[in-house]
């Protein structure tokens, strides 16, 4: 090819030009010809070809931002669960058809290459998937933004099952290379840890000198984040930890090879895995190292490398907003104060005024134990200067509280950033709330409870700080890519404008009354089920019926999400069939699909996984229920599998105890793809039910006030066990050992926890849940009525677009605006 040929992205997109670029990448990038290329060679060449098409747009986006200096959004998140990149980038660049035709002419099946890609293991679940949706929407809305996070070498663990029990394995997602990342070691940032602080002679602003004990380098890896068909390509910058002096030749030559690379090993541990097990002091320290590492890199990078060198930092809030995605990045607050006061000699009050305008905080939980706290001893040992800064922030803040509520010592103790007690600790949510310009919850109910319960004192003091932004999901990935059959049907009915304006799905409502449209809708769902069955068979060796109801519960395994309640439903059905109480012909054929990982140190969550698998083994082997009940629990549920399951699902299980789930986004994905929800009035379920209508949602169980009242009264789970015959029969069947090869002792932890403790009241809601499931069975038997409800779920769920979420943030919190850019 002529070296003077313009870059591929600057030319018209044609099959011929794409083919030339692909073959060039295969030959000169991978060093192979087409005849000898492996599937991985072909995938890498394809990925880099697509990357070339995006690169010119990316560089132009950066040039425009540097020229215009418009206000941008920096999204600070410990997780970005991106999912596979190839399909998304083909879609964004409008290259799907061209790439498919080009490869077909070369005798390559593009579907096979999609199967080669290993998704980045950079997130755990909802938090990371939300962050990925948000940066997709910011790019699609033409908003200048940059995502900052960590490039975990192994990410979240790869889940496997051994005898039905979860075993964690490293997720080597980088093993075959990642063609989407661009490393820039020349832009490494030095990060300090440990040591001590010293006074600074003549300093009038309270500045101190930090003398660190050790340091690491943060190496940035850039990922492109393309908007949908608009030419904008934003940036995700992930940091990888490297030793500043990785190798000691003298020690190596002495024969102590392990010691020669000790510094490298120690440093690289910081970005080795997502959420290291923190049940040990070493694990806690490593988590704090991770959090400080990525925000220290990110703040310095933005100030020193993104901003013009002569930028006046007093105008920082007009140029950037740093969004703290949960408490993980909150250590950025004292870090910015350190950069301004210690390194730039600012007065404290001036620095604090900037900090309070530049940071915003999103809280993602209602569980007190999920609000991070760091022992003062650990924080002071690892980040001594930051503890001093937090102490000063807290002293100033408590003086403000005392002035507003004089003599209210109890309030001062509740609101203090530093909790006193046997172990003094820094409350990161309090620090984020004190520093944040705005504090938001992620669903209407969550934000209400956040202000009335979790951060009640702060909301009383600063009501103007608190707002709500309900979460959303990107329709590009979770409808257009994941469900091409439904997407095509929708586009045929109302045009393709819904892909960037999801509220236009409302135009589908009249089609819910069209019998032919409902028939075609059912055909799409049936095809999705068959495809999901094929995927499970190939991926996991799990055989399921392609025509049974797909009843899905996929989410992080946590007691408050109540996978145990779903398990009790399954066991109750099985017990009813075995005992003859429930005629087999009255049981709707169902495939119960679970997808869940348990935190490595979460004992009860792991016991629940083991019991689900034990019940599944028994039921699946019992010929008497074959064709009626099937339990599928594929290991290592991820975005790739979610994109196959969600379009196939008929019923979405959203059954957390009311008042415990912040929002959820799986509930939104299922509704948008035509699954009906069975759920409590919790999180975003409330808004889903209000939008789709009570007739198209299976509500059950206590609401939040009722659950709170029962807890206050003194909840006795054993009373429910004694009074409900079906519940007792289900729990007794589990206790009998029938699911555990006669080992009744193996069932004791889970059964005892439910019968004698049940902290999230699964037994209290059991009867209401069973009644709701009976309503599900009756509704599902009416194919036309179910289809109508499913279409209305799709039509009325457009509110749950992450584009709308981002616009809410822009309007209510950030004050940034889209730029004009269509390349």
N, C-alpha and C positions, 0 to 999 in steps of 0.2 A: 504493500500500500504506500502511496506517495506520502512522505512525511509532512508535506505541506497541506494535506487534506485537512479541512477544519474538523474540530472535535465533533464526535457523533451527535451530541445533544444540540449542536448548532445547525445540524442539517435536518432535512425533512426525514421523518421516521418512515423507513421502508423496510420491507422484508429483506431486500438485498443488502442494504447497509447494515442491518442487524446481523445478518449472516456473516458478513465480512468481519464485523467487530467480534462476534463470538469466536470465529475461527482464529482470529489473531490472538485473542485471549487464551484459547486452548493451546496454540502453538508456542507463543512467547511468554504467556503467563504461567502455564502449567508445564510447558516443555514436552508436550506430546502431540501426536497427530490424531485425527479423528478415529482412525482404525484402532489405535492402541489406548484410547482414553477410557479410563474407568468412569463409573457413574459419578464418583466424587469429583473427578477432573471436570466432567461436563457440568456438574452443578456449580463448581467454583467459577468456571469460565462464564456460565450464564449469569451468575450473581454479579460478577465484575462487569459484564457487559451492561446489565441494568444499572449498575452503579455509575458507569460512565454517562449514561443518559441523564442521570440525576445530578451529576457533578457540576456541570455548567450552571444549572439552576441554583444549586447550593451556593456556589461562589458568587453568583449575582445577588442572591439574597443577602449574603454577608456584606457585599459592597453597598447595597442599598441601605442596610442598617447602619453601617459606619458613616454613610453620607448623611442620612436623615436624623440620626441620633434620637429616634423615637423611643418612647417609654417601652420597656420590654418586661417580660415575666421570666424570672428564674425560679424554676420548680425544683426545690430541694427535697429529694426522696431517697430513702434507703433502698427502695425497690422500684424497678421498672420491669414488669413482666411483659416483655414485648411480644412474645409469640413468634411464629415463623415470619421471616422478613421478605422472602422472595415474592410470594403472592401479593403481599401488601404493596411492595414497591412496584411490581408490574402494574397493579391497578392504579396506583397514584400517578405513574408516568404514562398511563394509557397505552401500555405495551402488551397487554394480554394476548390479543389476537395476532399481532406481529410476531411475538416471540414464539407462540404455539405453531404458527405456519412456518416460520424459519426453521425451527427444530424438526418439525415433521418432514420438511424437504431434505433434511440431513439424516433422516431415519432415526430420530431421537424422540422418545415419548416424554413430553414435558411433565406429565403426571408422575412418571417414575423419578424424575429429578426433584420434584416437590417432596417426594418421600425420603430423599437423601438428607434434606436439611434437618439439623438438630436445633430446636429452639433455644434461645439464650436462657440460662437458668438464673435469671437476675431478679426473681421475685418469689414470693411465697403464695400469694393468693390475691384477695380482693384489693388490698392496698396497692400492690405493684401493678395489677391489671388496670386499676383506675388511673394510676399515673401514666401508663402507656396510652390509655384512651385520651387523657387530657392533652398530652403533647401532640397526638394525632389531630385533635380538634383545633388546637391553637394554630397549627400549621395550615389546616384547612380554612380557618377563619382569617388567615393572613396576618396573624398577630406575631410580632417579634418575640421569640422566646428561646430559652435554653434550659434543658433539663440537666440536672447535676446529680450524680449518684456514684456507685461503686461498681467497678468491673470485677465481680466475684469470679475467681478462677473456677470454682466448682459450684457456685450458686447454692440454691436449695438442694437438699439431698435427693438422690434418686430412690424412690420407695420400692422395695420389693417385699414379698411375703414369704416367710419360711414357716411352714406348718400353720399358716393363717395369721401369723404375727408379723407386725411391721418390722422390717430391718432396713436401716439406712445405709445406702451406698453412695460413694461420690458420684456426682453428676458431671462427667467430663465433657461438657458441652463444647469445649474448645479443642477437643482431641484431634479433629480433622480440619481445624482452621476456621476462622470466622471472616468471610470475605466482606462483611458489611462494616467492619471497624477500621479506623484509620489512626494508628498510633503516632503520637508526637512526643518522643522522649526528650527532644530539645526544649520542650515547654514544661518540663517537670517542675513541680513546686516542692520546696522543702517544708516539712512539718515537724514541729518540735514536741517532745514529751518529757515529763519528769523534771528533775532538777529542783531549783529554788528560785526565789525572786530577791532582788536587791533594790534598795532605794536609789533614786537618781538625784545626784547633787543639783540643787537649785530648781528642781521641778516644782512648780506651783499648782499643777493640775492633778496631782495624785498619781502621776505616771510612775511605773516601776519597771525595772529591767528584769526580764525573764532569762535566767541562765539554765538552759535545758540540760537534761542528763543524756538524752539521745535523740536521734532524728531519723526520719525516713524521707524518701522522695515519693511524690505522687505523680505518676506518669499518666497524662490524659489520653484516652481513646475516644475518638469522635465517631458518632453514628449520625447518619442523615435521617431526618424526620420529614418526609415529604407531605405536603398538603395534597388534597384530592383535586387533580386536574386544574391547579391554579398556578403552578410554577414556583410556589414558595417551598423551600426546603430548610427547615430549622435544624437545630443541632441538639443532640443528646451527648453530653460529655461525661464519661465514666472514668473513675480514677483507679489506678492499679498501684499498689505499694511496692516500692523497691528500696533496697538498702542504699544508703549514700556511699558506703564502702563495702561492696558486696563480697570481696575476695581478698584474703590476706595471703600473699605469696610466700612470705617467710614461714608462716605457720604450716602452710601446705607442704613446703619443702622439708619441714621437720618431720613430716609423716602424719600429722594430725589433720586428716582431710576433713573430718566432720567439723572441727573447730574452725577451719579455714573459711567455711561458708556459713558459720553460725549466724552472723549478722544478716546475711541474705535471708536465711530461713526465718529468723525472728521478724524481720520487716515484712516479708511476704505473707506471713500469717494474717496480717491485718485485712488483706483483700482475698483471703483464701476461700472462705465460705460465708454464705448469708446466715445471719443469726447464729453464731456459734453457741453451742450448749452452755447455758449460763448458770447451771446449778453448782458450779465450782467458782471459787474466787478468781481463778485464772480466766474462766469463761466470761465472767462479768467484766473483768478488766479489758479483755479483748473486744467486747461489744462497745465499750466506751471509747477505746482506741479507734474502732471503725467509725463511729459517729463523728468524733472530732476530726479524724483524718479527712473525711470527704468534705466536710463543711469548710475546714481550714484551706484545703486545696481550692474549693469553689469560690470562696470569697476573695482570696488573693488573685485567683485567675481572672475573675470578673473585673476587679479593680485595676489590676496591673496589665492585663492582656486584652480585655474586651473594651474597656473605656479608653478614650484618647488620653495620652500621657499628660496633657494639660487640663484634664477635667477637674472642675471644682466640686469636691466631694460634698460640699454643703447642699448641692443640687442632686445628690444621689437618689432621693425618693422620687424626683421627677424623671429619672432615667431608668429605674429598675424597681421592681417589687420582688422581694424574696419570700416565696410561699413555703412555709414550714409544713411539710406533709406528715402530720402526726408529730410525736415528741422526739423522734430520732435525730432530726437536724437542729434541735433547739439550742445546742451548745454553740451554734452560730451567733447567738446574741452576745455573749461575753467575748467571743472572738472578734466581732466587729468593733466592740468597745476597745479591745486591746489594740487592734490595728489603728484606730483613730487616736486614742489617748496616749498609748505608749510609743507607737511608731511614727505618728504624725503630730504629736504634741498638741492635740486639741484639748480644749477645756471640757471637763466632764459633761456639763449641762448641754453643750453644743453637740457632743457626740451622742448623748442620750436622746436628744431631740430628733436626730437623724434616725437612730435605731428604732424609735417608736413609730416612725412613719414608713420605714422601709420593710419591716417584717410584718407578715400576717400568718396566722396559725389556724390550721384545720385540725380539729379533734375528731378522731375516728372511733371512739369507744365510749361506752357507758360503764364499763367495768372498772372499779377503782384499782384493781390489781394490774390493769393494763396501762395505767398512767405511770409512766416511768419515773422512778426515783433513783438517785445515785448516792451511795454513802459518801458523806463528807470526807471521810478518811481516804477513800479511793480517789475521789475527784481531786482532793488536795495533793495527793501523791503523784497522780498522773498529769494534772493540769493545775499547778499551784497558782499561777497568775489568774486563771479563770475563776477559781474559788474566791480569790480576793475580790474580783470584780462582782461576782454574784453576791458576796457579802455586802458590798456597798450598794448595789441595786436594791437588795432586800431592806437594808437599813433606811434608805431613802423612801422606799415604798411603804414600809410600816409606819414611818413618820406621817406619811400622807393618809394612811388608814386611820391612825390615831387622831389626826386633825379632823377627819370627817366623822368618825365615830368615837368621840373622846371617852376614855375609860372602859371601852369594850375589849377587855383583854382576851376573852374567848374568841372574838372575831379575829383579833390580831394573830392568835395562835393558829386558827384555822387557815388564814390567808397567807401566812408567812411562806416565802419561797423555801425556807429551810425548816424542815420539820424537826422539832426537838424530841428527845426520847432516848431510849437505850442506845439506839444507833441513829445519830443525826444524819439527815439525808436531804438532798436537794430535790424538790418537786419540780420536774421539768415542765409539766403542764402549767403550773403557777408562773414559772419564769416566762413561758411563751405568752401567757395571758397578760402579764404585766407589760411585757415589751411589745406585744402585737398591736398593730393599728386596728385590725379586725380579728375576731375569733368566730369561726363558723362551724356549725355541725353539718351533717351530710344527708339529712332527711328532715322533714318537718317535725316529726315526733322526736327525733334525736336532738335537734336543736332546742326544742322546747324543754326536754329533760336536762340537757346540758346547762341551760340557764336556770332551771328551777331546782336542780339537784346537784349535779356534779360540780359545777362552778358557780353555785348560787350566790355566794358572797361577792364574787367579782361582777356578776351580772347586775346585782343590786347597786354596786358602786359605779359601774360603767355600763349602763344598759345600751348605750350607743355603740359599744364595741361588738355586740353580739348580733349575729345574723345567721341565716340559713342558706345553704346552697345544696340542693338535692343532687346526688350523684347522677351520672349518666354513663352510657357506653357508646362506643363509636359504631355507627351503622355500617361503616365501610367494612370493618373486619367481621362483625358479628351478625350481619345480614347479607350484605353484598357478596362477601367472600365465602362465608360459612354456609350460606343457604342460597346457592345460585338458582335453584328451582323456584323458591318462593320469591326471590328478588325479580326473576324474570316475569313471574305472574303479576307481581305488583306493578312493575314497569309497564307491562302490556295494558294494565287497567288504568293507571293514572299518570304515566310518564315517569322519567327517571329523576325528577327534581327532588324526590324524597331523600335521595342519598346524601344531600347536603342541607335539606330542610325537612327533618323527620316529622314535623307536625303535619306535613302534607299527607301522611298516612290516614288522616281523618277522611280523606276523599274515598277511602275504601269502604266506609260504613255502608253505603247503599248496596255494595256488592255482597255484604253479608246476607242480604235477602235474596240473592240470585242463586238458584239451585245449581246452575251450571258452574258458576264460580266456586261454590262450595265443593262441588264434585272435583274440580281441578285442584282445589286447595287440598282435598283429601289425597289425591293422587301424588301431590308433591310430598306430603307428610309420609305416605306409604313408601315412596322411593327413598326418602331420607332414612326411614327405619331400616330398609334393606341394606342401604349403604353402611349404616352404623353397625348392623349385624356383621357385615363383611369385615369391617375394620376390627371389631372385637375378636372375630375368629382369627384374623391374620396377626393382630398385635399381641393378643393374650391367650389365644387358644380357647376362648369362651364362646360357646355356641348358644345363641338365643334365637327365639322365634322372630321372624321378620314382620309378624303381623299383630303381636300382642301389644297391649297398652305399655308404653314406656313411662315408668314412674321414677323420676330422677331426683336424687338428693346428693348434690355435689357441692362441697364447701369444706373449709378447714374443719378438722375433727375437734370439736370443743363441746363440753357438756351443755353450754347455754344454747347451742344450735340444736341440740336434742336429737342427734342420730339415734339415741336410745329409744325415743318415742316411736320413731319409724320402725325400729327393730321389733318393738312390742306389737305394733300393728301386724307385721309379717308373721310373727310367732302366733299371734292370736288367730289369724286366718288359718294357719297350718294346724293349730290345735283344734280349731273348730271342724276342719275337714277330717282329721284323724278320729275325733270323738263322735263324728256323725252329727254334731250339732249344726253344721253348715253344709248343706248339700253341695256337691261339687259343681253342679250345673248352675248354681247361683253365684259362683265366683268368677269374676271377669278375668280372663287370661292377662297376667301382668308380668312384666320384667322389671324388677326393682333394681335400679342402677345406683350404686354408690360410687363416689369419688371423693377421697379425703386423705390428707396426710395429718398425722399427729406430731406435735412437737416432740423431739427425741426424749425429753425428760418428763413428758406429761403421761403419767402412769395410767390414769383412768381412761384417757383418750385411747391409749394403746390397747387397753383391755376391751374397750368397745369395738375397736377394729377386729380384734381376735374373735369376739363373739359374733359379729356380723358374718365373718368368714366361716365360722363354725356352723352357724345356722344355715348359711348358704350351701355349704357342703352337704348337709343332711337333706335339705329340701330338694336340691338339684339332683340328688341320687335317688329320691323316693319316686318310684314309678306311679304311685297313686295320685300324685299331684302334677305329673308331667303334663305340660300343655296348659297349666293353670297358673302355677307359681314358679318363678325363676329369680334367683338372686345373682346379680353380676357386680363384682367389685374389682374392676381392673386396677392394677397397681399403677402408681405414678401418674395420676390424673394431672393433665397439663393443658395449656391453651390448645395445642394441636388436637387432643382428644375432645376438648370442649367444643371445638368447631364442628365435630362430627356428631356429638351427643345432643347438643342444644337444638339443632334443627329437627332431630328425631323425636324429641320428648313430647309426650301428651300431657303429663302432669308434673308440675314444678312444686317440690316440697320446700316450703319456707316456714318452718314450724318452731322457730326459736321462742323462748319465753318472752312475752311482751315486756318491753322496757330494757332489753339486753342487747339487741342487734342495732348497731348504729344506722345502717342503711341496707347494705347488700347491693350487689350489682348483678349477681346471677339471676335474681328474681326478675330483673329488667330484661336480661338477654332471653330468658325463656318466654316471657310474655310477648316480646317483639317477634319471636319466631313461632308463635301460635300455640304455646303450651298454656293450659289453664293452671292457676295457682291454688293450692291448698295451703292456707297459712293463717298465722295469728296477726293481730293488729300490732305489728312491730316493724320498726325501721321504715323502709320505703314501701313495704307491703301496704301501709295505710294509704299512700298516694296511689299505688297501683289499683287498689280496690276502688277508691273514689273515682278514678278515671275510667276503669273498664266496666264498673257497675257491679253491684252486689250479685246480680244474676249470673255473672261471668267470673265469679271468684268464690272459692269455698272457704268461708271464714269459720274459724272455730276458736274456742279457748278463751281464757281470761284476757282482758285488756290490761294495760299497765297499772291503772289504779287498783283493779281487783287483785292483781298479783302482789302489789305492794301491801295491800290490806291483809291478804292472807299471810304474807311473811311477817307482818307486824303482829298479827294475832298469834302466831306460833304454828307454823306449818308442820303437820304430822303426816308424813307420807304413808306410814304404816296403816293409818285409818282407811286410806283409799284402797290399799291392798286387801284389807279385810272386807270392805263393803262391795267391791266390784267383782262379780264372779268371773267375768271374762279376763280381767286384769290378773286376778289371782291364778287362774288357770294358765295363763301365758307365762307368768313368772315361775310358777311351780314346774312347768314343763322345762324351762331353762335350767332350773335348779336340779332337775332329775338327772342331768348329765346326758340326756339323749343326744344333744348336739356336740358333746365333748367326749365321745367314746366311753360313756359311763363314768367319766371323772367329774363328779359333782363339785369337788373342791375347786375345779377350774372356773366354775361359774360364780363362785362366792363373791369375789370383789365387785363385780358389776351388780349382781342381784342385791347384795347387802347395801351397796351405795344407794340404790334406788329405793329399797324398802325402808331403810332406816335413816337416810339422809336426804337424797334427792334434791340437791341445792337449787335446781332449776325447774322443779315442779312438773316433771314429765307425768307423774302419776295423777296429779290433780287435773291435768288436761286430757288424760287418756280417753275418758268416756266421750268427751266432746269431739275429740279427734276421730274416734271410731265412728261416731254418728256422721261426721263430715265425710268420711271415706265411704259410708253407705250412700250418701248423696252423690259422690263421685261416680260410684258404680251405676246408679240409676241414670245419671246424666250421660255417661259414656255409652249406655245402651241405645240412646237416641242419637244416631249418627248425624242426622241433619241438625239437631239442636246443638250438639257438641261442636260441630263444624262452624255453626253460626257464632257461638261464643268464642271459638278460637280466632275466627276472622276479626271479631270485634276487639279481642285482646291486641291483635296486631294494629288495628286501625286506631285504637285509643291510647297507645303507649308511646306515641311520638315525643311526648314530653321528656322521656328518659334518654334523650340523646346527649352525649357528652358535649356536643356543640352548644346545646342550650345551657348546660352546666357552665361551660367556659364563658358564655355571654353573661351569665349571672355574675360570675366572678369579676368580669371586666366592668360591669355596671355597678356592682355593689361594693367591691373591695379594691380592685387593682387600679382602675382609672386609666388603663392602657387602651389603645385603639388599633384597629386593623390598619395595615398599610395598603396602598395601591400597588399591586404587583400581579401581573399575569404575563408570564413569559411564554 
